Amino acid sequence: MSDKIPYSDFAKLDLRVGEIKSVEEHPNADKLYVMKVDLGEGEDRTIVAGLRKYYSKEELIGKKAIFVANLAPAVLRGVESNGMILAAVSENHSEVKILKVDGDIKPGTKIS
């Protein structure tokens, strides 16, 4: 188990429901997808994720998942990513499962 953090550190995270609108293969990385995600802000965000080994593009499009919305932008192999999708990863990395929401929840809904 990792070190415990105070609630105030956890509260800094802006976790939101996002709907994956489109998915493209990253032009410079075999393991990455470039996704357009609706986080309820009126304009879709670009988010890069290492999911190509685990999901087809078709499996991801239309899914609602949990995203970190206030992560500082990062350039991944030449593409700027503006957030992070949350996923469970098995110990040996043989399985990766995105954290999805139960039911029909509006993109942008905060997770608390």
C-alpha positions in Angstrom: 0.0 0.0 0.0 1.3 3.5 -0.8 1.7 6.4 1.6 -1.5 8.0 2.8 -2.3 11.5 1.8 -4.5 14.1 3.5 -7.9 14.8 2.1 -6.7 18.2 1.0 -4.3 16.6 -1.5 -7.1 14.4 -2.9 -9.4 17.4 -3.1 -7.0 19.1 -5.6 -8.0 16.6 -8.2 -10.7 17.6 -10.6 -12.2 14.3 -11.6 -15.0 14.4 -14.2 -17.1 12.2 -16.4 -15.9 12.5 -20.0 -17.4 11.1 -23.2 -14.9 9.8 -25.8 -16.0 11.4 -29.1 -13.2 10.2 -31.5 -10.1 8.1 -31.3 -7.1 8.1 -33.7 -3.9 6.3 -33.7 -1.0 8.5 -32.5 1.2 9.3 -35.5 4.5 8.8 -33.6 3.7 6.0 -31.1 2.5 2.4 -31.5 0.9 2.2 -28.0 -0.9 5.5 -27.9 -4.3 6.8 -29.0 -5.2 10.5 -29.5 -8.8 11.0 -28.3 -11.2 13.9 -28.4 -13.1 14.0 -25.2 -16.2 16.0 -24.2 -15.7 17.1 -20.6 -18.7 19.4 -20.6 -16.8 22.5 -21.4 -18.3 23.3 -24.8 -15.1 22.3 -26.7 -13.6 18.8 -26.8 -10.2 18.2 -25.3 -7.3 16.2 -26.8 -6.2 13.5 -24.5 -3.5 11.0 -25.3 -3.7 7.5 -23.7 -1.7 4.3 -23.9 -4.7 2.1 -24.7 -4.0 0.7 -28.2 -2.9 -2.7 -26.9 -6.1 -3.1 -24.9 -8.9 -1.4 -26.8 -9.9 -0.9 -30.4 -10.9 2.6 -31.5 -14.5 1.3 -31.9 -14.7 0.0 -28.3 -13.7 3.5 -27.0 -15.9 5.8 -29.1 -19.0 6.8 -27.2 -17.8 5.5 -23.8 -18.2 7.6 -20.7 -15.2 7.3 -18.4 -13.5 9.1 -15.5 -10.8 11.7 -16.4 -8.5 13.9 -14.5 -9.5 17.4 -15.9 -6.9 19.6 -14.1 -3.7 17.8 -15.0 -1.1 20.1 -16.4 -0.8 19.6 -20.2 2.0 17.2 -21.4 3.4 16.7 -24.8 3.5 13.0 -25.6 5.5 12.2 -28.7 4.6 15.5 -30.3 0.9 15.7 -29.3 -0.3 17.8 -26.4 -2.5 15.9 -24.0 -4.9 17.9 -21.8 -6.0 15.5 -19.2 -5.8 11.8 -18.3 -8.2 8.9 -18.4 -8.3 6.7 -15.3 -7.8 2.9 -15.7 -7.1 -0.1 -13.6 -3.9 -2.0 -14.6 -3.2 -5.6 -13.6 0.1 -6.2 -11.8 1.8 -7.7 -14.9 0.2 -5.1 -17.3 -1.7 -7.9 -19.2 -5.0 -6.2 -18.6 -6.0 -2.5 -18.6 -9.7 -1.5 -17.9 -10.9 2.1 -18.1 -13.0 3.3 -15.2 -16.5 3.8 -16.7 -19.6 5.3 -15.1 -22.7 3.4 -14.3 -25.8 4.8 -16.1 -26.4 7.8 -18.2 -24.4 10.7 -16.7 -23.8 14.0 -18.4 -20.2 14.8 -19.6 -18.5 17.2 -17.2 -20.2 15.8 -14.1 -17.8 16.1 -11.2 -16.7 13.0 -9.3 -16.5 13.4 -5.5 
